[in-house]
């Protein structure tokens, strides 16, 4: 039986059971192409390992592919489509822990200011679209997929409220936004109507110059060009340069720093930040909190205030 047939049956079963199974489906279809849709029983361990390894160093995606294929082969063996699993039993560790990039205030300003220079009459994205997407990612801590999935009906400007539908953890959540971000989105909504895209006439809130939904690959390619123009880069030896998703990390860190400066109860507010970001557990939010010098300083100041003995007045 060919790999594509088994993949179709396996993905169909998972989705029929209520699982979205989107990422796994993409991995398995890529596996099918890499194996040239050969009969499943003829696929060798060497070819499977070559697909999992790819061309770069071991990353979390290496383990993601391994996990998807492990479930696939369990299914195939149980159905009698193959007799053995060619996956390696010993798993390597990722070569390096990935550290998100936290943008400084100056870098954020440079990115926003460079949006006009980044686009031209020949590019698909308008400067207003690119600028508004950046401000939304940083101002509301959204994932890029969440921002680009917004429809005009999801953006409730009178109530300063965003509806994020069926996000990463298959949940819909409401995201309140501030006055300045609401004003930014309202300005963009008026501008897009001047392009011949009135409010509510297309499914996507963010559109290209020709009224088409902005797709993720276009946003990321444009951001790479913007980052170079703004001279925003990392030189710490990390595998990746600053990404759009790092704006979400920056939002989380800056929110924590602001709470420390305000003297707020950070431990009490952390679950609220987790809910706002759409995380199921606080532990997921904690992974976003990269220890920057500013965050470390504010935490140290708070600890000193907590640990300093209370002076006793003997008068």
N, C-alpha and C positions, 0 to 999 in steps of 0.2 A: 504494500500500500504506500502511495507517495506521501511525502511529508505534508504537502498542502492539504491533502484530504484529512489527515489526522489532525492537523492544526485547526482546520475548519470545524471539525467535530468537537474538538476539545474546547475551543473558544466559544462555540455555540452552547455547549453544556454549561460552562461557567456563567455566561451571560443569562442563560435561561434560569439559573439558580439565583439571579438577582445581583451578581457582581458586575461592575462596570467593565473591568478587565481590559481597559484600553491600553495601558502601557505594556502589559504582558502580550497583548495581541500584536502590537507593533514589533516587539522583540522577536516573537515567534515567526512573523511574516518575513522579517529580515533574515532570520535563520533559514527559512525555507529558500529564500533567494540565494543565500550564500552556499547552500548545499545543492543548488541548481535543481531543486525539487526532485531529488533522487528518491528511490524507495527507502523508507525509513530504516528497514533492517540492514541496508547496505552502507549506512553512514558510519564512518570510522571515528574512533576516539580522537585521532589526530586532526581530522577536519573540524570536529566539534570544538576542540581546544583552540584551534586557530580562529574560529569565529568568536569564542568568548574572549580570547586574549586581545583581539584587534591589533592595532598598530602602536598604541601608546602604553603608558605604564598602568599598573593595576590601580583602578579607582573603584569607587562605590558602584559604578555602573557594571563593572566586571561581575560583582556579586549579584547585581540585579539580573543580569542575563543568566547567570548560573542558577539562580532561584527560579526564574521563569522556566528554564529548560528542565530543571529537576521535577517540577510539577507536571510538565508535559510528558516526560518519560515515565513517570509513575502511572499516568493515565494510559499511555501507550502499552506499557507492560501488562497492566491489568486487563486491557482489551485484547491482548494477544497479538498486537501489531509488531512487536519486537520482543526479543527475549532478555536483553540486557540493557543497562544504562551506561553509555560511554562517557559520562561526566567524571571529572577528576574527584577523588574522595578528599584529598587534602587541599584546602583552600588557602591561597596566599593572602597576606594582609595588604591593605592598600599601602602604597609606597609612602604616602604622606597624608597627614590629616589636612583636609581642606579648610582654609581660613577665609571667611568672607571678607570683602573689602568694605570698610566703613568710610564713606565720603565725608570730607570736611565741609564746613559751610562755604569756604572759598571755592572748593571744587564743584559744589552744587551750583553756585552762582555762575561759574564759568561754563558749565554744561548748559544751563538755561540761556545764557547770553549767546552761546554759539549756535543755537537752533536756527537762527535766520541764515547764518553762513553755511549751515550744513545742507540745506535744501535749495533747490532751484526750480525753475519752471518745468524741468524735465523729470524731476523726481516725483514719485507717487505720493509721498507724504508732504503735507503742508507743514510749515513751521509751527503753526498754531496747534496742530494735532500732536506733533512731537513734544512740544513744550508742555501741553496739557497732560499728556500721558506721564511724563517725568514728574510733574508736580503731584499727580494723583498717586503714583507709586510711592513717592516719598511722604506725601501728606496723609495718606490713609493706610500705608503699609500693605498695599495689595500685591498679590502675585501678578506677573504680567499677563498670565492667562485669564485671571479674574477681571483685570481692567479691560482687556480686549473683548471679553465675552459680554460686557455690559450692553444692554439695549437702552434706547431712550426711555422706556417704561421703568427700567431699573434705577434710573437717575431721578430721584424725587427732589428737585431743587427747592420747592417751597418749604419742605420739611428737613432739608439738609440731610438726606438719608439715601444710602446706596443699598440695593438688594443684590447680594452675591449668591447666585443660584448654583447648587450642586457643585461645590468646589472640590478641592483635593480629597477631602474626607467625606464626600457625598452628602454634604449638609448645606442647607441654605441659611444664610445669616444676614442680619441687618447691620450696616456699618454707618454710624452717624459721623458726619464730617463738620469741620469748622466753617466759620463765616467766610474766611479768605478762600478756602478751597471751593466752597459753594459758589462764590463769585467767579472764580476761575472757570469752573465748569459751565456756569451760566453764560459767560462771555464766549466760550467755545461753542456752546449750543447756538448762540446767535450767529456766530461766524459761519458755522457749517450750513445754516439755513441760507446764507448769502451765496453759498456755492451751489445752490439749487438742491439742497438736501434738507427740507423742512423737518422739524421735530416729529418723530414718530412715523416717518415714511419708509425707513429702512430698519433692518433688524439690529444693526450695530450702532452704538453711540459714537465710536471712533471710526472715521471713514477716511479713505484716500481722497486724492484730488478729484477722482472720477466717481466718488460716491460708493466705492466698494468697501467692505469691511477690512480693517487693518489686520493682517495675519501676523503671527508671532515672528516668523522668519524675517519679514520685512522690517518689523520694529527692531529686531536685534541687529540686523545688518546696518540699519541706519544709525543705531546707537554706537556701533563700533566706529563708524565714520565720525560721529559727533565727539566721541571720547578722544579720538586722535586730534581733532581740531581744537578741543578744549585743553589739550595737553594733560589729560588725566590718565595716569598709568601707575602700575605698581612695579617696584623693582626689588621685591623681597624674595625673588626666586620662585614664586608661586606659578603653578601651571597655567592658571587663567588670569587674564586681565580683568579689571572691574567690569561687572555685568549689570544688566538691568535689575536682576533679582537682588543685587546688593543694596539697592535703594530700600527694599523692604527690611533688610538687616539694619541699615542705617536708621530707619524710622524707629525700630525697636530699641536700639542703643540710645538714640537721642531722647526718646521718651523716658527711659530709665534715668538718664542723666538729669533731665528736667525735674523728675520727681525727687531725686536726691537734693537738688538745689532748693526745691520748694519745702524741704523738710517733711515730705509725705511718707506714709508708711508703705515702703516699697514691697515688703513681703505680702501685705494685704492687697495691694493693687496688682501684683503680678498675675494672679488668676484672671483679672479683668483684661489685662493686656493679652493674655492667652486667648480669651474668648474673642476679643476684637480682631486678632489675627486669624482666627478660624482654626486654632489648634485644639485637638481633642484633649491633650494633656499639657500641663505646665512644663513638663520636661522637654517638650518640643520647642516651646518658647525659649527656654534656657539655652538651647543650642544656638539661638539667634544672637545671644548677648555676648558678642566678642568683647574681650576686655581691652578697651582702648585706654590711653593715658588719662583722658578726661573722666571716663567712667571709673577707673581705678582711683583717681584722686578724690572724686566725690564719695566713693564708697569708704575710702580711708578717713575722710573728714567725718562721715557719719559714725564710723566705728569709734573714732577718738571721742566724739561727743557722748557716745553710749558708754564707753569704758572709763571716762574720766570720773574719778570719785566726786561725789557731791560734797561741796564745801559745807562745813557745819559752823553755824554761827553760835559762839559761846557767850555772846553778850547777854 
